[in-house]
Amino acid sequence: MLDDRGDEREQIKQREKDRCRQELEDLRSILKTPGGRRFVWRLLEDAGVLKDAFTGNSNTYYILGKQAFGKFLLADILQRFIKEYAKMQAEAETRLRLEKKEGNENV
């Protein structure tokens, strides 16, 4: 009986390791493509990880929830895919410069 529980725990641990490994591989695949990096950058921007969450009312809790998700995603990226993050950031800065340039040309 004890061996059965020990085996079951080991199987659960192994499934968790396999799940985590698969999630990281999925994230790696997403960050390999320009479209994937744009999408992830948009998620991080929308989460407002670098913005102030305080609003002075209950909306603060909503913002903090979004930020918690963004920080979770950002932590995985910064711990394991720092080069891809740097590339994603550079691409976002380039897009922003182009948008500003195009906006100035239309004035």
MMTF fields as JSON, N, C-alpha, C and O atoms, coordinates in Angstrom:
{
  "mmtfVersion": "1.0.0",
  "mmtfProducer": "UNKNOWN",
  "numBonds": 427,
  "numAtoms": 428,
  "numGroups": 107,
  "numChains": 1,
  "numModels": 1,
  "chainsPerModel": [1],
  "groupsPerChain": [107],
  "chainIdList": ["A"],
  "bondAtomList": [4, 2, 8, 6, 12, 10, 16, 14, 20, 18, 24, 22, 28, 26, 32, 30, 36, 34, 40, 38, 44, 42, 48, 46, 52, 50, 56, 54, 60, 58, 64, 62, 68, 66, 72, 70, 76, 74, 80, 78, 84, 82, 88, 86, 92, 90, 96, 94, 100, 98, 104, 102, 108, 106, 112, 110, 116, 114, 120, 118, 124, 122, 128, 126, 132, 130, 136, 134, 140, 138, 144, 142, 148, 146, 152, 150, 156, 154, 160, 158, 164, 162, 168, 166, 172, 170, 176, 174, 180, 178, 184, 182, 188, 186, 192, 190, 196, 194, 200, 198, 204, 202, 208, 206, 212, 210, 216, 214, 220, 218, 224, 222, 228, 226, 232, 230, 236, 234, 240, 238, 244, 242, 248, 246, 252, 250, 256, 254, 260, 258, 264, 262, 268, 266, 272, 270, 276, 274, 280, 278, 284, 282, 288, 286, 292, 290, 296, 294, 300, 298, 304, 302, 308, 306, 312, 310, 316, 314, 320, 318, 324, 322, 328, 326, 332, 330, 336, 334, 340, 338, 344, 342, 348, 346, 352, 350, 356, 354, 360, 358, 364, 362, 368, 366, 372, 370, 376, 374, 380, 378, 384, 382, 388, 386, 392, 390, 396, 394, 400, 398, 404, 402, 408, 406, 412, 410, 416, 414, 420, 418, 424, 422],
  "bondOrderList": [1, 1, 1, 1, 1, 1, 1, 1, 1, 1, 1, 1, 1, 1, 1, 1, 1, 1, 1, 1, 1, 1, 1, 1, 1, 1, 1, 1, 1, 1, 1, 1, 1, 1, 1, 1, 1, 1, 1, 1, 1, 1, 1, 1, 1, 1, 1, 1, 1, 1, 1, 1, 1, 1, 1, 1, 1, 1, 1, 1, 1, 1, 1, 1, 1, 1, 1, 1, 1, 1, 1, 1, 1, 1, 1, 1, 1, 1, 1, 1, 1, 1, 1, 1, 1, 1, 1, 1, 1, 1, 1, 1, 1, 1, 1, 1, 1, 1, 1, 1, 1, 1, 1, 1, 1, 1],
  "groupList": [{"groupName": "MET", "atomNameList": ["N", "CA", "C", "O"], "elementList": ["N", "C", "C", "O"], "formalChargeList": [0, 0, 0, 0], "bondAtomList": [1, 0, 2, 1, 3, 2], "bondOrderList": [1, 1, 2], "singleLetterCode": "M", "chemCompType": "L-PEPTIDE LINKING"}, {"groupName": "LEU", "atomNameList": ["N", "CA", "C", "O"], "elementList": ["N", "C", "C", "O"], "formalChargeList": [0, 0, 0, 0], "bondAtomList": [1, 0, 2, 1, 3, 2], "bondOrderList": [1, 1, 2], "singleLetterCode": "L", "chemCompType": "L-PEPTIDE LINKING"}, {"groupName": "ASP", "atomNameList": ["N", "CA", "C", "O"], "elementList": ["N", "C", "C", "O"], "formalChargeList": [0, 0, 0, 0], "bondAtomList": [1, 0, 2, 1, 3, 2], "bondOrderList": [1, 1, 2], "singleLetterCode": "D", "chemCompType": "L-PEPTIDE LINKING"}, {"groupName": "ARG", "atomNameList": ["N", "CA", "C", "O"], "elementList": ["N", "C", "C", "O"], "formalChargeList": [0, 0, 0, 0], "bondAtomList": [1, 0, 2, 1, 3, 2], "bondOrderList": [1, 1, 2], "singleLetterCode": "R", "chemCompType": "L-PEPTIDE LINKING"}, {"groupName": "GLY", "atomNameList": ["N", "CA", "C", "O"], "elementList": ["N", "C", "C", "O"], "formalChargeList": [0, 0, 0, 0], "bondAtomList": [1, 0, 2, 1, 3, 2], "bondOrderList": [1, 1, 2], "singleLetterCode": "G", "chemCompType": "PEPTIDE LINKING"}, {"groupName": "GLU", "atomNameList": ["N", "CA", "C", "O"], "elementList": ["N", "C", "C", "O"], "formalChargeList": [0, 0, 0, 0], "bondAtomList": [1, 0, 2, 1, 3, 2], "bondOrderList": [1, 1, 2], "singleLetterCode": "E", "chemCompType": "L-PEPTIDE LINKING"}, {"groupName": "GLN", "atomNameList": ["N", "CA", "C", "O"], "elementList": ["N", "C", "C", "O"], "formalChargeList": [0, 0, 0, 0], "bondAtomList": [1, 0, 2, 1, 3, 2], "bondOrderList": [1, 1, 2], "singleLetterCode": "Q", "chemCompType": "L-PEPTIDE LINKING"}, {"groupName": "ILE", "atomNameList": ["N", "CA", "C", "O"], "elementList": ["N", "C", "C", "O"], "formalChargeList": [0, 0, 0, 0], "bondAtomList": [1, 0, 2, 1, 3, 2], "bondOrderList": [1, 1, 2], "singleLetterCode": "I", "chemCompType": "L-PEPTIDE LINKING"}, {"groupName": "LYS", "atomNameList": ["N", "CA", "C", "O"], "elementList": ["N", "C", "C", "O"], "formalChargeList": [0, 0, 0, 0], "bondAtomList": [1, 0, 2, 1, 3, 2], "bondOrderList": [1, 1, 2], "singleLetterCode": "K", "chemCompType": "L-PEPTIDE LINKING"}, {"groupName": "CYS", "atomNameList": ["N", "CA", "C", "O"], "elementList": ["N", "C", "C", "O"], "formalChargeList": [0, 0, 0, 0], "bondAtomList": [1, 0, 2, 1, 3, 2], "bondOrderList": [1, 1, 2], "singleLetterCode": "C", "chemCompType": "L-PEPTIDE LINKING"}, {"groupName": "SER", "atomNameList": ["N", "CA", "C", "O"], "elementList": ["N", "C", "C", "O"], "formalChargeList": [0, 0, 0, 0], "bondAtomList": [1, 0, 2, 1, 3, 2], "bondOrderList": [1, 1, 2], "singleLetterCode": "S", "chemCompType": "L-PEPTIDE LINKING"}, {"groupName": "THR", "atomNameList": ["N", "CA", "C", "O"], "elementList": ["N", "C", "C", "O"], "formalChargeList": [0, 0, 0, 0], "bondAtomList": [1, 0, 2, 1, 3, 2], "bondOrderList": [1, 1, 2], "singleLetterCode": "T", "chemCompType": "L-PEPTIDE LINKING"}, {"groupName": "PRO", "atomNameList": ["N", "CA", "C", "O"], "elementList": ["N", "C", "C", "O"], "formalChargeList": [0, 0, 0, 0], "bondAtomList": [1, 0, 2, 1, 3, 2], "bondOrderList": [1, 1, 2], "singleLetterCode": "P", "chemCompType": "L-PEPTIDE LINKING"}, {"groupName": "PHE", "atomNameList": ["N", "CA", "C", "O"], "elementList": ["N", "C", "C", "O"], "formalChargeList": [0, 0, 0, 0], "bondAtomList": [1, 0, 2, 1, 3, 2], "bondOrderList": [1, 1, 2], "singleLetterCode": "F", "chemCompType": "L-PEPTIDE LINKING"}, {"groupName": "VAL", "atomNameList": ["N", "CA", "C", "O"], "elementList": ["N", "C", "C", "O"], "formalChargeList": [0, 0, 0, 0], "bondAtomList": [1, 0, 2, 1, 3, 2], "bondOrderList": [1, 1, 2], "singleLetterCode": "V", "chemCompType": "L-PEPTIDE LINKING"}, {"groupName": "TRP", "atomNameList": ["N", "CA", "C", "O"], "elementList": ["N", "C", "C", "O"], "formalChargeList": [0, 0, 0, 0], "bondAtomList": [1, 0, 2, 1, 3, 2], "bondOrderList": [1, 1, 2], "singleLetterCode": "W", "chemCompType": "L-PEPTIDE LINKING"}, {"groupName": "ALA", "atomNameList": ["N", "CA", "C", "O"], "elementList": ["N", "C", "C", "O"], "formalChargeList": [0, 0, 0, 0], "bondAtomList": [1, 0, 2, 1, 3, 2], "bondOrderList": [1, 1, 2], "singleLetterCode": "A", "chemCompType": "L-PEPTIDE LINKING"}, {"groupName": "ASN", "atomNameList": ["N", "CA", "C", "O"], "elementList": ["N", "C", "C", "O"], "formalChargeList": [0, 0, 0, 0], "bondAtomList": [1, 0, 2, 1, 3, 2], "bondOrderList": [1, 1, 2], "singleLetterCode": "N", "chemCompType": "L-PEPTIDE LINKING"}, {"groupName": "TYR", "atomNameList": ["N", "CA", "C", "O"], "elementList": ["N", "C", "C", "O"], "formalChargeList": [0, 0, 0, 0], "bondAtomList": [1, 0, 2, 1, 3, 2], "bondOrderList": [1, 1, 2], "singleLetterCode": "Y", "chemCompType": "L-PEPTIDE LINKING"}],
  "groupTypeList": [0, 1, 2, 2, 3, 4, 2, 5, 3, 5, 6, 7, 8, 6, 3, 5, 8, 2, 3, 9, 3, 6, 5, 1, 5, 2, 1, 3, 10, 7, 1, 8, 11, 12, 4, 4, 3, 3, 13, 14, 15, 3, 1, 1, 5, 2, 16, 4, 14, 1, 8, 2, 16, 13, 11, 4, 17, 10, 17, 11, 18, 18, 7, 1, 4, 8, 6, 16, 13, 4, 8, 13, 1, 1, 16, 2, 7, 1, 6, 3, 13, 7, 8, 5, 18, 16, 8, 0, 6, 16, 5, 16, 5, 11, 3, 1, 3, 1, 5, 8, 8, 5, 4, 17, 5, 17, 14],
  "groupIdList": [1, 2, 3, 4, 5, 6, 7, 8, 9, 10, 11, 12, 13, 14, 15, 16, 17, 18, 19, 20, 21, 22, 23, 24, 25, 26, 27, 28, 29, 30, 31, 32, 33, 34, 35, 36, 37, 38, 39, 40, 41, 42, 43, 44, 45, 46, 47, 48, 49, 50, 51, 52, 53, 54, 55, 56, 57, 58, 59, 60, 61, 62, 63, 64, 65, 66, 67, 68, 69, 70, 71, 72, 73, 74, 75, 76, 77, 78, 79, 80, 81, 82, 83, 84, 85, 86, 87, 88, 89, 90, 91, 92, 93, 94, 95, 96, 97, 98, 99, 100, 101, 102, 103, 104, 105, 106, 107],
  "secStructList": [7, 2, 2, 2, 2, 2, 2, 2, 2, 2, 2, 2, 2, 2, 2, 2, 2, 2, 2, 2, 2, 2, 2, 2, 2, 2, 2, 2, 2, 2, 2, 2, 1, 2, 2, 2, 2, 2, 2, 2, 2, 2, 2, 2, 2, 2, 2, 6, 6, 6, 1, 7, 7, 7, 7, 1, 1, 6, 2, 2, 2, 2, 2, 2, 2, 2, 2, 2, 2, 2, 2, 2, 2, 2, 2, 2, 2, 2, 2, 2, 7, 2, 2, 2, 2, 2, 2, 2, 2, 2, 2, 2, 2, 2, 2, 2, 2, 2, 2, 2, 2, 2, 2, 2, 2, 6, 7],
  "xCoordList": [0.823, 0.0, 0.866, 0.592, 1.916, 2.786, 3.507, 3.666, 3.944, 4.619, 3.704, 4.141, 2.424, 1.456, 1.344, 1.313, 1.283, 1.181, 2.454, 2.409, 3.59, 4.868, 4.973, 5.425, 4.555, 4.573, 3.63, 3.947, 2.476, 1.496, 2.053, 1.875, 2.719, 3.325, 4.409, 4.517, 5.201, 6.245, 5.642, 6.156, 4.555, 3.879, 3.314, 3.389, 2.759, 2.222, 3.351, 3.207, 4.471, 5.63, 6.132, 6.453, 6.194, 6.67, 5.728, 6.179, 4.414, 3.449, 3.588, 3.488, 3.819, 3.999, 5.264, 5.247, 6.352, 7.587, 7.367, 7.818, 6.674, 6.394, 5.535, 5.769, 4.543, 3.667, 4.466, 4.305, 5.319, 6.139, 7.089, 7.262, 7.695, 8.609, 7.868, 8.385, 6.665, 5.869, 5.469, 5.504, 5.092, 4.725, 5.901, 5.73, 7.09, 8.269, 8.604, 9.004, 8.441, 8.679, 7.665, 8.009, 6.411, 5.381, 5.756, 5.644, 6.2, 6.588, 7.785, 7.84, 8.743, 9.91, 9.461, 9.951, 8.521, 8.012, 7.33, 7.511, 6.559, 5.861, 6.863, 6.706, 7.897, 8.868, 9.821, 10.564, 9.811, 10.672, 10.142, 10.902, 8.848, 8.266, 8.001, 7.686, 8.124, 7.812, 6.373, 6.125, 5.434, 4.038, 3.839, 3.068, 4.522, 4.437, 5.0, 4.421, 6.137, 6.731, 5.831, 5.691, 5.216, 4.277, 3.106, 2.688, 2.575, 1.437, 1.798, 1.054, 2.929, 3.354, 3.618, 3.266, 4.238, 4.497, 3.178, 3.062, 2.186, 0.873, 0.254, -0.34, 0.389, -0.118, 0.569, -0.084, 1.895, 2.637, 2.253, 2.12, 2.076, 1.652, 0.266, 0.03, -0.647, -2.003, -2.042, -2.87, -1.154, -1.098, -0.578, -0.826, 0.136, 0.622, 1.622, 1.599, 2.499, 3.437, 4.325, 4.752, 4.605, 5.496, 4.746, 5.356, 3.435, 2.627, 2.206, 2.244, 1.807, 1.282, -0.139, -0.944, -0.448, -1.77, -2.758, -3.967, -2.264, -3.144, -4.063, -3.61, -5.371, -6.352, -7.124, -7.787, -7.037, -7.795, -9.188, -9.971, -9.5, -10.797, -10.616, -9.49, -11.711, -11.626, -11.072, -10.742, -10.963, -10.353, -8.896, -8.343, -8.281, -6.907, -6.772, -5.787, -7.761, -7.693, -7.728, -7.045, -8.509, -8.581, -7.22, -6.721, -6.638, -5.333, -4.269, -3.417, -4.317, -3.346, -3.482, -2.481, -4.698, -4.908, -4.276, -3.625, -4.471, -3.849, -2.326, -1.632, -1.825, -0.381, 0.176, 1.276, -0.565, -0.098, 0.102, 1.104, -0.849, -0.694, 0.536, 1.352, 0.659, 1.786, 3.126, 4.085, 3.192, 4.439, 4.762, 5.928, 3.728, 3.923, 4.55, 5.515, 4.003, 4.516, 5.912, 6.81, 6.088, 7.376, 8.468, 9.597, 8.151, 9.144, 9.632, 10.833, 8.721, 9.127, 10.041, 11.056, 9.673, 10.461, 11.84, 12.843, 11.905, 13.191, 14.098, 15.32, 13.531, 14.349, 14.9, 15.976, 14.175, 14.559, 14.822, 15.503, 14.29, 14.381, 14.805, 14.141, 15.892, 16.31, 16.666, 16.384, 17.276, 17.629, 16.373, 16.31, 15.381, 14.128, 13.409, 12.776, 13.514, 12.906, 13.57, 12.889, 14.9, 15.626, 15.229, 15.055, 15.091, 14.684, 13.253, 12.96, 12.377, 10.981, 10.899, 10.122, 11.696, 11.714, 12.231, 11.659, 13.295, 13.849, 12.831, 12.684, 12.134, 11.119, 9.978, 9.461, 9.591, 8.522, 8.95, 8.16, 10.197, 10.709, 10.745, 10.418, 11.134, 11.15, 9.739, 9.532, 8.773, 7.376, 6.895, 6.231, 7.225, 6.813, 7.417, 6.727, 8.703, 9.351, 8.698, 8.467, 8.402, 7.763, 6.365, 5.97, 5.623, 4.28, 4.354, 3.542, 5.323, 5.484, 5.874, 5.368, 6.779, 7.221, 6.056, 5.869, 5.277, 4.113, 3.074, 2.423, 2.931, 2.002, 2.431, 1.586, 3.729, 4.243, 4.128, 3.952, 4.227, 4.121, 2.681, 2.45, 1.727, 0.316, -0.187, -1.329, 0.626, 0.189, 0.338, 0.021],
  "yCoordList": [-1.197, 0.0, 1.26, 2.204, 1.273, 2.434, 2.653, 3.786, 1.549, 1.656, 2.245, 3.021, 1.869, 2.404, 3.916, 4.626, 4.411, 5.87, 6.569, 7.646, 5.947, 6.524, 6.568, 7.562, 5.492, 5.444, 6.498, 7.172, 6.621, 7.607, 9.022, 9.841, 9.308, 10.637, 10.894, 11.994, 9.878, 10.024, 10.277, 11.084, 9.584, 9.797, 11.213, 11.85, 11.697, 13.06, 14.064, 15.009, 13.868, 14.76, 14.744, 15.785, 13.541, 13.419, 14.122, 14.803, 13.957, 14.641, 16.156, 16.868, 16.65, 18.087, 18.58, 19.634, 17.824, 18.184, 18.199, 19.113, 17.186, 17.108, 18.289, 18.865, 18.647, 19.776, 21.081, 21.877, 21.294, 22.51, 22.567, 23.615, 21.432, 21.365, 21.706, 22.438, 21.175, 21.441, 22.909, 23.498, 23.503, 24.925, 25.801, 26.765, 25.473, 26.248, 26.078, 27.033, 24.872, 24.634, 25.399, 25.942, 25.446, 26.221, 27.698, 28.352, 28.216, 29.632, 29.894, 30.918, 28.972, 29.116, 29.188, 30.014, 28.312, 28.303, 29.625, 30.153, 30.148, 31.417, 32.545, 33.385, 32.57, 33.666, 33.574, 34.519, 32.459, 32.322, 33.099, 33.428, 33.397, 34.047, 35.524, 35.897, 36.367, 37.793, 38.008, 38.843, 37.258, 37.395, 36.98, 37.604, 35.945, 35.495, 36.53, 36.783, 37.137, 38.172, 39.402, 40.005, 39.78, 40.92, 40.637, 41.501, 39.41, 39.026, 39.056, 39.608, 38.468, 38.441, 39.86, 40.196, 40.696, 42.087, 42.806, 43.564, 42.558, 43.173, 42.716, 43.519, 41.435, 40.931, 41.632, 42.032, 41.781, 42.434, 43.905, 44.423, 44.575, 45.975, 46.1, 46.961, 45.238, 45.284, 44.982, 45.535, 44.109, 43.774, 44.952, 45.029, 45.855, 47.05, 46.753, 47.38, 45.799, 45.388, 46.516, 46.508, 47.467, 48.558, 49.84, 50.892, 49.744, 50.92, 50.897, 49.856, 52.055, 52.172, 51.629, 51.945, 50.817, 50.194, 51.014, 50.798, 51.933, 52.638, 53.607, 54.438, 53.484, 54.384, 55.168, 56.156, 54.73, 55.389, 54.792, 55.261, 53.762, 53.098, 51.599, 51.115, 50.883, 49.423, 48.95, 47.773, 49.825, 49.451, 49.028, 48.312, 49.464, 49.077, 47.553, 47.0, 46.88, 45.417, 44.752, 43.754, 45.297, 44.776, 44.925, 43.994, 46.094, 46.361, 45.446, 44.924, 45.254, 44.371, 42.934, 42.228, 42.496, 41.16, 41.02, 40.017, 42.033, 42.004, 41.996, 41.277, 42.804, 42.872, 41.54, 41.145, 40.85, 39.556, 38.578, 37.864, 38.54, 37.668, 38.093, 37.256, 39.388, 39.885, 39.573, 39.22, 39.703, 39.397, 37.912, 37.527, 37.078, 35.636, 35.31, 34.55, 35.884, 35.664, 36.258, 35.616, 37.478, 38.15, 37.394, 37.308, 36.848, 36.09, 34.877, 34.614, 34.148, 32.993, 33.433, 32.795, 34.516, 34.996, 35.453, 35.081, 36.255, 36.8, 35.728, 35.834, 34.714, 33.648, 32.696, 32.127, 32.519, 31.458, 31.921, 31.234, 33.069, 33.505, 34.968, 35.764, 35.322, 36.723, 37.282, 38.447, 36.475, 36.95, 37.252, 38.25, 36.38, 36.601, 37.843, 38.576, 38.072, 39.27, 40.525, 41.479, 40.516, 41.673, 41.933, 43.081, 40.869, 41.01, 41.551, 42.42, 41.034, 41.477, 42.962, 43.712, 43.37, 44.773, 45.672, 46.732, 45.264, 46.045, 46.175, 47.247, 45.09, 45.13, 46.075, 46.802, 46.065, 46.957, 48.415, 49.273, 48.694, 50.068, 50.518, 51.666, 49.635, 49.952, 50.255, 51.224, 49.43, 49.673, 51.03, 51.771, 51.347, 52.614, 53.8, 54.782, 53.705, 54.78, 54.952, 56.075, 53.834, 53.902, 54.511, 55.313, 54.129, 54.697, 56.197, 56.956, 56.624, 58.062, 58.801, 59.888, 58.196, 58.808, 58.944, 59.994, 57.877, 57.913, 58.93, 59.588, 59.048, 60.022, 61.445, 62.303, 61.713, 63.046, 63.391, 64.556, 62.389, 62.637, 62.967, 63.658, 62.473, 62.725, 64.045, 64.42, 64.753, 66.04, 67.157, 68.304],
  "zCoordList": [0.0, 0.0, 0.0, -0.74, 0.833, 0.89, -0.434, -0.888, -1.05, -2.337, -3.397, -4.248, -3.339, -4.297, -4.172, -5.177, -2.936, -2.736, -3.179, -3.773, -2.886, -3.307, -4.822, -5.391, -5.471, -6.937, -7.511, -8.491, -6.885, -7.357, -7.233, -8.135, -6.136, -5.948, -6.989, -7.531, -7.258, -8.275, -9.656, -10.43, -9.951, -11.233, -11.319, -12.37, -10.236, -10.212, -10.417, -11.193, -9.73, -9.896, -11.34, -11.914, -11.913, -13.293, -14.267, -15.189, -14.062, -14.932, -14.817, -15.816, -13.602, -13.395, -14.105, -14.74, -14.0, -14.702, -16.208, -16.899, -16.711, -18.145, -18.593, -19.656, -17.781, -18.106, -18.154, -19.079, -17.166, -17.129, -18.323, -18.946, -18.628, -19.772, -21.066, -21.909, -21.216, -22.41, -22.493, -23.573, -21.37, -21.362, -21.767, -22.514, -21.281, -21.654, -23.129, -23.795, -23.634, -25.059, -25.897, -26.947, -25.438, -26.136, -26.171, -27.208, -25.033, -24.971, -25.877, -26.559, -25.886, -26.775, -28.233, -29.003, -28.604, -29.978, -30.325, -31.422, -29.401, -29.628, -29.806, -30.692, -28.963, -29.002, -30.195, -30.462, -30.91, -32.092, -33.284, -34.195, -33.292, -34.466, -34.194, -33.064, -35.216, -35.033, -34.552, -33.682, -35.116, -34.698, -33.247, -32.518, -32.837, -31.449, -30.494, -29.437, -30.862, -30.011, -29.935, -28.871, -31.07, -31.043, -30.116, -29.346, -30.198, -29.373, -27.884, -27.073, -27.535, -26.133, -25.637, -24.506, -26.475, -26.071, -25.795, -24.833, -26.653, -26.444, -25.13, -24.41, -24.814, -23.531, -22.363, -21.4, -22.454, -21.374, -21.25, -20.141, -22.383, -22.34, -21.722, -20.874, -22.15, -21.636, -20.141, -19.416, -19.679, -18.254, -17.427, -16.224, -18.072, -17.37, -16.273, -15.214, -16.525, -15.483, -14.995, -13.841, -15.833, -15.436, -15.073, -14.882, -14.982, -14.662, -13.2, -12.544, -12.704, -11.356, -11.326, -12.201, -10.326, -10.25, -9.423, -9.512, -8.635, -7.714, -8.451, -9.238, -8.181, -8.782, -7.728, -8.045, -6.476, -5.423, -5.257, -4.431, -6.036, -5.894, -6.135, -6.251, -6.207, -6.322, -7.661, -7.8, -8.637, -9.918, -9.729, -10.564, -8.647, -8.333, -8.287, -8.775, -7.703, -7.59, -8.964, -9.195, -9.854, -11.221, -11.9, -12.532, -11.758, -12.37, -11.769, -12.488, -10.46, -9.81, -10.304, -10.428, -10.586, -11.132, -12.507, -12.801, -13.35, -14.681, -14.553, -15.273, -13.629, -13.442, -12.938, -13.327, -12.086, -11.572, -12.721, -12.761, -13.659, -14.821, -15.631, -16.017, -15.882, -16.663, -16.015, -16.701, -14.704, -13.994, -14.056, -14.15, -14.005, -14.139, -15.496, -15.572, -16.555, -17.905, -18.056, -18.599, -17.579, -17.691, -16.942, -17.424, -15.777, -15.006, -15.796, -15.847, -16.404, -17.221, -18.359, -18.636, -19.006, -20.146, -19.694, -20.304, -18.633, -18.193, -17.6, -17.702, -16.992, -16.399, -17.447, -17.264, -18.539, -19.469, -20.897, -21.659, -21.258, -22.663, -22.756, -23.419, -22.105, -22.03, -23.414, -23.696, -24.267, -25.613, -26.426, -27.145, -26.303, -27.023, -26.491, -27.251, -25.17, -24.596, -25.164, -25.54, -25.221, -25.756, -27.213, -27.624, -27.972, -29.377, -29.461, -30.282, -28.617, -28.594, -28.227, -28.817, -27.265, -26.84, -27.964, -28.221, -28.625, -29.733, -30.863, -31.449, -31.167, -32.218, -31.837, -32.685, -30.574, -30.11, -30.213, -30.605, -29.861, -29.968, -31.42, -31.72, -32.317, -33.742, -34.241, -34.971, -33.851, -34.252, -33.742, -34.468, -32.514, -31.921, -32.68, -32.956, -33.013, -33.78, -35.147, -35.595, -35.807, -37.123, -37.022, -37.868, -35.99, -35.8, -35.558, -36.088, -34.762, -34.493, -35.773, -36.053, -36.544, -37.787, -38.763, -39.378, -38.897, -39.773, -39.299, -40.109, -37.996, -37.431, -37.719, -37.974, -37.685, -37.966, -39.45, -39.805, -40.312, -41.736, -42.136, -43.128, -41.367, -41.687, -41.141, -41.404, -40.397, -39.814, -40.795, -40.479]
}
